[in-house]
Amino acid sequence: MQDHRVAKRYSAALFSVAKRAQSVDNVGSDLATFVQLLQDNPKFRSFLLSPEVEKTQKASLIDNVFGDRLSSTTLHLLKLILEKKREAEIFSIQFEYEELRREANRAVAVTIETAFETTDSEQAQLLKKAEVLSGKRVEATFAVNPQLIGGVRLLFENVIYDATLQGQLQKLQGRLTYDLSHQTN
């Protein structure tokens, strides 16, 4: 069972160490790569998360495979969570660490959805608009969603800016339904 309080403590301590070592972005990249590998490779995930596998075997694998690929700070964290039997927390630790990194950089993660592929210049314009709307530096993920029909939708923090045809049609449907229900009364 994952405990986000534990993940918050580990990520805060890791962020503090990374900040002192001036390696906040490197550690963030290391964690993202490691978590992506766990998500993409079911055998590796099963091995690392298995309570039947000895922690020395897990630590040895991490040293052999990642020893020259990850920063010493990241390796130390991985070995520490193995020692404390907190392997399953790595996903939450990475998430919380990214939140701390963004907060320190006054940045926000934004998903920008469009109905069609966008050009580089269109993406640059959308990024500028997202920065204006959020008031922060934007770390964007672009996604194509044909159900939008046309237009763009921005999702960040707890905010959705919907300038899509799908959104306009849904609003129109809601207004028509409301008007029809109030005409009969």
ChimeraX commands (.cxc) that place a marker at each C-alpha (Angstrom):
marker #1 position 0.00,0.00,0.00 radius 0.5
marker #1 position 1.36,3.40,-0.92 radius 0.5
marker #1 position 1.48,6.18,1.63 radius 0.5
marker #1 position 1.80,9.62,0.05 radius 0.5
marker #1 position 3.07,11.05,3.35 radius 0.5
marker #1 position 6.08,8.77,3.04 radius 0.5
marker #1 position 6.59,9.80,-0.59 radius 0.5
marker #1 position 6.40,13.47,0.38 radius 0.5
marker #1 position 9.08,13.00,3.06 radius 0.5
marker #1 position 11.41,11.08,0.76 radius 0.5
marker #1 position 10.92,13.51,-2.12 radius 0.5
marker #1 position 11.45,16.55,0.12 radius 0.5
marker #1 position 14.68,15.08,1.50 radius 0.5
marker #1 position 15.82,14.12,-2.00 radius 0.5
marker #1 position 14.99,17.58,-3.34 radius 0.5
marker #1 position 16.97,19.20,-0.53 radius 0.5
marker #1 position 20.04,17.05,-1.25 radius 0.5
marker #1 position 19.73,17.60,-5.01 radius 0.5
marker #1 position 19.38,21.35,-4.53 radius 0.5
marker #1 position 22.56,21.49,-2.42 radius 0.5
marker #1 position 24.36,19.45,-5.09 radius 0.5
marker #1 position 22.90,21.68,-7.82 radius 0.5
marker #1 position 21.50,18.62,-9.56 radius 0.5
marker #1 position 17.75,19.13,-9.21 radius 0.5
marker #1 position 17.06,18.67,-12.92 radius 0.5
marker #1 position 19.45,15.70,-13.29 radius 0.5
marker #1 position 17.84,13.86,-10.38 radius 0.5
marker #1 position 14.39,14.65,-11.77 radius 0.5
marker #1 position 15.42,13.24,-15.14 radius 0.5
marker #1 position 16.92,10.15,-13.47 radius 0.5
marker #1 position 13.73,9.48,-11.54 radius 0.5
marker #1 position 11.53,10.00,-14.60 radius 0.5
marker #1 position 13.68,7.59,-16.63 radius 0.5
marker #1 position 13.68,4.97,-13.87 radius 0.5
marker #1 position 9.92,5.16,-13.34 radius 0.5
marker #1 position 9.30,5.03,-17.10 radius 0.5
marker #1 position 11.42,1.88,-17.28 radius 0.5
marker #1 position 9.36,0.33,-14.47 radius 0.5
marker #1 position 6.16,1.20,-16.32 radius 0.5
marker #1 position 7.41,-0.08,-19.68 radius 0.5
marker #1 position 9.07,-3.28,-18.46 radius 0.5
marker #1 position 6.75,-5.60,-16.49 radius 0.5
marker #1 position 9.56,-8.09,-15.73 radius 0.5
marker #1 position 11.77,-5.41,-14.20 radius 0.5
marker #1 position 8.80,-4.00,-12.25 radius 0.5
marker #1 position 7.89,-7.46,-10.94 radius 0.5
marker #1 position 11.48,-8.13,-9.93 radius 0.5
marker #1 position 11.93,-4.81,-8.15 radius 0.5
marker #1 position 8.57,-4.86,-6.38 radius 0.5
marker #1 position 8.62,-8.54,-5.42 radius 0.5
marker #1 position 8.87,-9.16,-1.67 radius 0.5
marker #1 position 10.39,-12.58,-2.47 radius 0.5
marker #1 position 13.50,-11.12,-4.10 radius 0.5
marker #1 position 16.25,-10.26,-1.62 radius 0.5
marker #1 position 17.08,-6.56,-1.35 radius 0.5
marker #1 position 20.77,-7.40,-1.96 radius 0.5
marker #1 position 19.82,-8.88,-5.35 radius 0.5
marker #1 position 17.80,-5.77,-6.17 radius 0.5
marker #1 position 20.63,-3.45,-5.09 radius 0.5
marker #1 position 23.14,-5.47,-7.10 radius 0.5
marker #1 position 20.97,-5.20,-10.23 radius 0.5
marker #1 position 20.57,-1.46,-9.75 radius 0.5
marker #1 position 24.33,-1.04,-9.34 radius 0.5
marker #1 position 25.13,-3.18,-12.38 radius 0.5
marker #1 position 22.53,-1.69,-14.71 radius 0.5
marker #1 position 22.30,1.91,-13.51 radius 0.5
marker #1 position 25.59,2.54,-11.69 radius 0.5
marker #1 position 27.06,4.56,-14.54 radius 0.5
marker #1 position 23.75,5.95,-15.83 radius 0.5
marker #1 position 22.19,7.60,-12.78 radius 0.5
marker #1 position 23.55,10.26,-10.46 radius 0.5
marker #1 position 24.96,9.18,-7.12 radius 0.5
marker #1 position 22.09,11.04,-5.42 radius 0.5
marker #1 position 19.50,9.01,-7.32 radius 0.5
marker #1 position 21.35,5.75,-6.73 radius 0.5
marker #1 position 21.51,6.51,-3.01 radius 0.5
marker #1 position 17.75,7.09,-2.93 radius 0.5
marker #1 position 17.06,3.83,-4.77 radius 0.5
marker #1 position 19.25,1.86,-2.38 radius 0.5
marker #1 position 17.66,3.58,0.61 radius 0.5
marker #1 position 14.13,2.71,-0.45 radius 0.5
marker #1 position 15.28,-0.87,-1.07 radius 0.5
marker #1 position 16.78,-1.00,2.41 radius 0.5
marker #1 position 13.57,0.37,3.95 radius 0.5
marker #1 position 11.37,-1.89,1.79 radius 0.5
marker #1 position 9.67,1.12,0.18 radius 0.5
marker #1 position 10.18,0.11,-3.47 radius 0.5
marker #1 position 6.51,0.60,-4.34 radius 0.5
marker #1 position 6.80,4.24,-3.27 radius 0.5
marker #1 position 9.12,5.14,-6.17 radius 0.5
marker #1 position 6.19,6.17,-8.37 radius 0.5
marker #1 position 4.80,8.58,-5.74 radius 0.5
marker #1 position 8.28,9.82,-4.82 radius 0.5
marker #1 position 8.93,10.70,-8.46 radius 0.5
marker #1 position 5.56,12.47,-8.73 radius 0.5
marker #1 position 6.12,14.48,-5.53 radius 0.5
marker #1 position 9.68,15.33,-6.56 radius 0.5
marker #1 position 8.42,16.72,-9.87 radius 0.5
marker #1 position 5.89,18.84,-8.01 radius 0.5
marker #1 position 8.68,20.29,-5.84 radius 0.5
marker #1 position 10.91,20.89,-8.89 radius 0.5
marker #1 position 8.13,22.70,-10.74 radius 0.5
marker #1 position 7.25,24.79,-7.70 radius 0.5
marker #1 position 10.90,25.82,-7.27 radius 0.5
marker #1 position 11.10,26.75,-10.95 radius 0.5
marker #1 position 7.73,28.54,-10.93 radius 0.5
marker #1 position 6.56,26.13,-13.61 radius 0.5
marker #1 position 3.37,24.24,-14.28 radius 0.5
marker #1 position 2.65,21.04,-16.20 radius 0.5
marker #1 position 0.14,21.71,-18.96 radius 0.5
marker #1 position -1.55,19.29,-21.32 radius 0.5
marker #1 position -2.49,20.94,-24.59 radius 0.5
marker #1 position -5.03,18.96,-26.60 radius 0.5
marker #1 position -5.88,19.69,-30.21 radius 0.5
marker #1 position -8.03,17.85,-32.74 radius 0.5
marker #1 position -5.15,17.66,-35.23 radius 0.5
marker #1 position -1.34,17.63,-35.22 radius 0.5
marker #1 position 0.10,21.10,-34.70 radius 0.5
marker #1 position 3.12,22.70,-36.33 radius 0.5
marker #1 position 6.09,23.97,-34.34 radius 0.5
marker #1 position 4.94,27.57,-34.78 radius 0.5
marker #1 position 1.41,26.70,-33.61 radius 0.5
marker #1 position 2.87,24.91,-30.59 radius 0.5
marker #1 position 4.99,27.96,-29.78 radius 0.5
marker #1 position 1.88,30.18,-29.91 radius 0.5
marker #1 position -0.05,27.77,-27.69 radius 0.5
marker #1 position 2.85,27.71,-25.21 radius 0.5
marker #1 position 2.84,31.52,-25.02 radius 0.5
marker #1 position -0.91,31.54,-24.45 radius 0.5
marker #1 position -0.59,28.86,-21.73 radius 0.5
marker #1 position 2.13,30.90,-19.98 radius 0.5
marker #1 position -0.11,33.97,-20.02 radius 0.5
marker #1 position -3.09,32.02,-18.67 radius 0.5
marker #1 position -1.11,30.22,-15.95 radius 0.5
marker #1 position 1.24,33.05,-15.04 radius 0.5
marker #1 position 4.05,30.48,-14.87 radius 0.5
marker #1 position 6.65,28.86,-17.06 radius 0.5
marker #1 position 4.98,25.98,-18.92 radius 0.5
marker #1 position 6.14,22.39,-19.27 radius 0.5
marker #1 position 3.80,21.21,-22.00 radius 0.5
marker #1 position 2.64,17.87,-23.25 radius 0.5
marker #1 position 0.87,18.02,-26.58 radius 0.5
marker #1 position -1.86,15.49,-27.36 radius 0.5
marker #1 position -4.07,14.92,-30.37 radius 0.5
marker #1 position -7.71,14.19,-29.55 radius 0.5
marker #1 position -9.89,13.90,-32.67 radius 0.5
marker #1 position -13.06,13.98,-30.52 radius 0.5
marker #1 position -12.45,17.70,-29.99 radius 0.5
marker #1 position -13.47,18.25,-33.65 radius 0.5
marker #1 position -11.50,21.52,-33.73 radius 0.5
marker #1 position -9.93,24.09,-31.45 radius 0.5
marker #1 position -7.75,23.60,-28.38 radius 0.5
marker #1 position -8.12,22.57,-24.74 radius 0.5
marker #1 position -5.55,23.38,-22.03 radius 0.5
marker #1 position -5.47,21.42,-18.78 radius 0.5
marker #1 position -3.28,22.44,-15.84 radius 0.5
marker #1 position -3.53,22.30,-12.08 radius 0.5
marker #1 position -7.31,22.28,-11.50 radius 0.5
marker #1 position -8.14,24.43,-14.52 radius 0.5
marker #1 position -9.50,23.56,-17.95 radius 0.5
marker #1 position -9.59,26.14,-20.74 radius 0.5
marker #1 position -11.86,24.70,-23.40 radius 0.5
marker #1 position -11.92,26.45,-26.78 radius 0.5
marker #1 position -12.95,23.39,-28.76 radius 0.5
marker #1 position -15.89,22.77,-31.04 radius 0.5
marker #1 position -16.80,19.77,-28.90 radius 0.5
marker #1 position -16.92,22.04,-25.83 radius 0.5
marker #1 position -19.02,24.64,-27.63 radius 0.5
marker #1 position -21.46,21.97,-28.81 radius 0.5
marker #1 position -21.77,20.60,-25.27 radius 0.5
marker #1 position -22.50,24.09,-23.93 radius 0.5
marker #1 position -25.10,24.63,-26.64 radius 0.5
marker #1 position -26.71,21.28,-25.84 radius 0.5
marker #1 position -26.83,22.22,-22.16 radius 0.5
marker #1 position -28.45,25.59,-22.91 radius 0.5
marker #1 position -31.01,24.05,-25.25 radius 0.5
marker #1 position -31.87,21.36,-22.71 radius 0.5
marker #1 position -32.25,24.01,-20.01 radius 0.5
marker #1 position -34.40,26.23,-22.22 radius 0.5
marker #1 position -36.64,23.35,-23.28 radius 0.5
marker #1 position -37.12,22.16,-19.71 radius 0.5
marker #1 position -38.12,25.68,-18.60 radius 0.5
marker #1 position -40.51,26.29,-21.52 radius 0.5
marker #1 position -42.76,23.44,-20.46 radius 0.5
marker #1 position -43.17,24.81,-16.93 radius 0.5
marker link #1:1,2 radius 0.2
marker link #1:2,3 radius 0.2
marker link #1:3,4 radius 0.2
marker link #1:4,5 radius 0.2
marker link #1:5,6 radius 0.2
marker link #1:6,7 radius 0.2
marker link #1:7,8 radius 0.2
marker link #1:8,9 radius 0.2
marker link #1:9,10 radius 0.2
marker link #1:10,11 radius 0.2
marker link #1:11,12 radius 0.2
marker link #1:12,13 radius 0.2
marker link #1:13,14 radius 0.2
marker link #1:14,15 radius 0.2
marker link #1:15,16 radius 0.2
marker link #1:16,17 radius 0.2
marker link #1:17,18 radius 0.2
marker link #1:18,19 radius 0.2
marker link #1:19,20 radius 0.2
marker link #1:20,21 radius 0.2
marker link #1:21,22 radius 0.2
marker link #1:22,23 radius 0.2
marker link #1:23,24 radius 0.2
marker link #1:24,25 radius 0.2
marker link #1:25,26 radius 0.2
marker link #1:26,27 radius 0.2
marker link #1:27,28 radius 0.2
marker link #1:28,29 radius 0.2
marker link #1:29,30 radius 0.2
marker link #1:30,31 radius 0.2
marker link #1:31,32 radius 0.2
marker link #1:32,33 radius 0.2
marker link #1:33,34 radius 0.2
marker link #1:34,35 radius 0.2
marker link #1:35,36 radius 0.2
marker link #1:36,37 radius 0.2
marker link #1:37,38 radius 0.2
marker link #1:38,39 radius 0.2
marker link #1:39,40 radius 0.2
marker link #1:40,41 radius 0.2
marker link #1:41,42 radius 0.2
marker link #1:42,43 radius 0.2
marker link #1:43,44 radius 0.2
marker link #1:44,45 radius 0.2
marker link #1:45,46 radius 0.2
marker link #1:46,47 radius 0.2
marker link #1:47,48 radius 0.2
marker link #1:48,49 radius 0.2
marker link #1:49,50 radius 0.2
marker link #1:50,51 radius 0.2
marker link #1:51,52 radius 0.2
marker link #1:52,53 radius 0.2
marker link #1:53,54 radius 0.2
marker link #1:54,55 radius 0.2
marker link #1:55,56 radius 0.2
marker link #1:56,57 radius 0.2
marker link #1:57,58 radius 0.2
marker link #1:58,59 radius 0.2
marker link #1:59,60 radius 0.2
marker link #1:60,61 radius 0.2
marker link #1:61,62 radius 0.2
marker link #1:62,63 radius 0.2
marker link #1:63,64 radius 0.2
marker link #1:64,65 radius 0.2
marker link #1:65,66 radius 0.2
marker link #1:66,67 radius 0.2
marker link #1:67,68 radius 0.2
marker link #1:68,69 radius 0.2
marker link #1:69,70 radius 0.2
marker link #1:70,71 radius 0.2
marker link #1:71,72 radius 0.2
marker link #1:72,73 radius 0.2
marker link #1:73,74 radius 0.2
marker link #1:74,75 radius 0.2
marker link #1:75,76 radius 0.2
marker link #1:76,77 radius 0.2
marker link #1:77,78 radius 0.2
marker link #1:78,79 radius 0.2
marker link #1:79,80 radius 0.2
marker link #1:80,81 radius 0.2
marker link #1:81,82 radius 0.2
marker link #1:82,83 radius 0.2
marker link #1:83,84 radius 0.2
marker link #1:84,85 radius 0.2
marker link #1:85,86 radius 0.2
marker link #1:86,87 radius 0.2
marker link #1:87,88 radius 0.2
marker link #1:88,89 radius 0.2
marker link #1:89,90 radius 0.2
marker link #1:90,91 radius 0.2
marker link #1:91,92 radius 0.2
marker link #1:92,93 radius 0.2
marker link #1:93,94 radius 0.2
marker link #1:94,95 radius 0.2
marker link #1:95,96 radius 0.2
marker link #1:96,97 radius 0.2
marker link #1:97,98 radius 0.2
marker link #1:98,99 radius 0.2
marker link #1:99,100 radius 0.2
marker link #1:100,101 radius 0.2
marker link #1:101,102 radius 0.2
marker link #1:102,103 radius 0.2
marker link #1:103,104 radius 0.2
marker link #1:104,105 radius 0.2
marker link #1:105,106 radius 0.2
marker link #1:106,107 radius 0.2
marker link #1:107,108 radius 0.2
marker link #1:108,109 radius 0.2
marker link #1:109,110 radius 0.2
marker link #1:110,111 radius 0.2
marker link #1:111,112 radius 0.2
marker link #1:112,113 radius 0.2
marker link #1:113,114 radius 0.2
marker link #1:114,115 radius 0.2
marker link #1:115,116 radius 0.2
marker link #1:116,117 radius 0.2
marker link #1:117,118 radius 0.2
marker link #1:118,119 radius 0.2
marker link #1:119,120 radius 0.2
marker link #1:120,121 radius 0.2
marker link #1:121,122 radius 0.2
marker link #1:122,123 radius 0.2
marker link #1:123,124 radius 0.2
marker link #1:124,125 radius 0.2
marker link #1:125,126 radius 0.2
marker link #1:126,127 radius 0.2
marker link #1:127,128 radius 0.2
marker link #1:128,129 radius 0.2
marker link #1:129,130 radius 0.2
marker link #1:130,131 radius 0.2
marker link #1:131,132 radius 0.2
marker link #1:132,133 radius 0.2
marker link #1:133,134 radius 0.2
marker link #1:134,135 radius 0.2
marker link #1:135,136 radius 0.2
marker link #1:136,137 radius 0.2
marker link #1:137,138 radius 0.2
marker link #1:138,139 radius 0.2
marker link #1:139,140 radius 0.2
marker link #1:140,141 radius 0.2
marker link #1:141,142 radius 0.2
marker link #1:142,143 radius 0.2
marker link #1:143,144 radius 0.2
marker link #1:144,145 radius 0.2
marker link #1:145,146 radius 0.2
marker link #1:146,147 radius 0.2
marker link #1:147,148 radius 0.2
marker link #1:148,149 radius 0.2
marker link #1:149,150 radius 0.2
marker link #1:150,151 radius 0.2
marker link #1:151,152 radius 0.2
marker link #1:152,153 radius 0.2
marker link #1:153,154 radius 0.2
marker link #1:154,155 radius 0.2
marker link #1:155,156 radius 0.2
marker link #1:156,157 radius 0.2
marker link #1:157,158 radius 0.2
marker link #1:158,159 radius 0.2
marker link #1:159,160 radius 0.2
marker link #1:160,161 radius 0.2
marker link #1:161,162 radius 0.2
marker link #1:162,163 radius 0.2
marker link #1:163,164 radius 0.2
marker link #1:164,165 radius 0.2
marker link #1:165,166 radius 0.2
marker link #1:166,167 radius 0.2
marker link #1:167,168 radius 0.2
marker link #1:168,169 radius 0.2
marker link #1:169,170 radius 0.2
marker link #1:170,171 radius 0.2
marker link #1:171,172 radius 0.2
marker link #1:172,173 radius 0.2
marker link #1:173,174 radius 0.2
marker link #1:174,175 radius 0.2
marker link #1:175,176 radius 0.2
marker link #1:176,177 radius 0.2
marker link #1:177,178 radius 0.2
marker link #1:178,179 radius 0.2
marker link #1:179,180 radius 0.2
marker link #1:180,181 radius 0.2
marker link #1:181,182 radius 0.2
marker link #1:182,183 radius 0.2
marker link #1:183,184 radius 0.2
marker link #1:184,185 radius 0.2
view
